[in-house]
């Protein structure tokens, strides 16, 4: 899993777009937290979701039509959730 703190440096949407592209190229799951935390309007904006869908479209046949639910949670909530997940290895 690739984990990226979106509040690093300027905390711009560039981190979001590059992280999604990197995860797509490597075929790895992505945990991006604190997305645009330093911005006046933190969190994902419509153009960031568009970049996620564009990468999904490029990844394979009909992947772009798969829809996911995005839930913004705190780092503490994420850590709790990940600790409850079952591993398959």
Buried (B, 14 or more C-beta within 10 A) or exposed (E): EEEBBBBEEEBBBEBBBEBBBBBBEEEEEBBBBBBBEEBEEBBBBEEBBEBBBBBBEEEEEEEBEEEEEEEEEEEEEBEEEEEEEEEEE
